[in-house]
């Protein structure tokens, strides 16, 4: 398992968010990226980079969805390393 930190811009407000990913190779040809500090966000792909890119799209989609519903994004505190 690998970890990665990403900065993702809120497409609505322009704010930047720090996201922490756990990236896992599920099989020889499958990768998953789970956003540790945003419940429900993650992605998958045939390569590590595809999984990370899919997770980024997931975060943006969730941010937009919460904004449309008028609800705050439920960020979780990042673990202390």
N, C-alpha and C positions, 0 to 999 in steps of 0.2 A: 504494500500500500504506500502511496506517495501522498504528500500534501502539497497544496499550492494555494497561494494567496492571490486574489484578483481584486481589482478595483473596477467596479461597474457603475456607470452613470445612470441615474434615474432619468428616463427619457422625458418625463413630465416636468420635473423641477430642476434638473441639471445637477442635483446633489450627487456626490460620489459615495459609494458604499464599499466597504472592505468585506470581501467574502472569503471564507476559508473552505477549500475543497479537499475531500478525500478522494483520491483517484485509485481505482482498483482494476486490475486486469481480471475479468471474469473467466475468460477462456483464451485460447490462442488467438481468436479473432474478435474479441468483444471486450469493451472497456466501459466502466461506469464512473461517473463523477458525482459525488453527493455534496451538496452545499451544507456544511456543518452548522452554520449559524442562521439558516432560513428554512424552517420546516416546509417540507413538500417540494423543495427545489433540488433538481438533479438532472443528469443527462446521461446519454449512452452513445456509443459509436463504435465503428470498426477500428479506430485508432484512439490513442490517448488524447490527441488534440481534438478529434471530432467529439469525444465525450465532454471535454472542457468547453468547447464552443456551444454544444447543446445545453450544458448547464447554464452558461451565460444567458442564452435565450430564455431558459426557464425562469431565471431570476428576473429578467426584464418583464416577462409575461406576468409573473406574480405581482411585481410592483405595479404594473398597469392595472391589473385586476383589483388589487386592494384600493388603488386610487379611485377607480370607477365606482367602487362600493362605498367610498368615503371612510375606509378603515385604515388604521395605521398598520404599517408593515411589521409583522411580529418577529423582529430580529432577536436572535438569542445572543447572549454575551459570548465572545470568542474565548476559547479555553486559554488558560495561561500556560505558556510553554516554558 
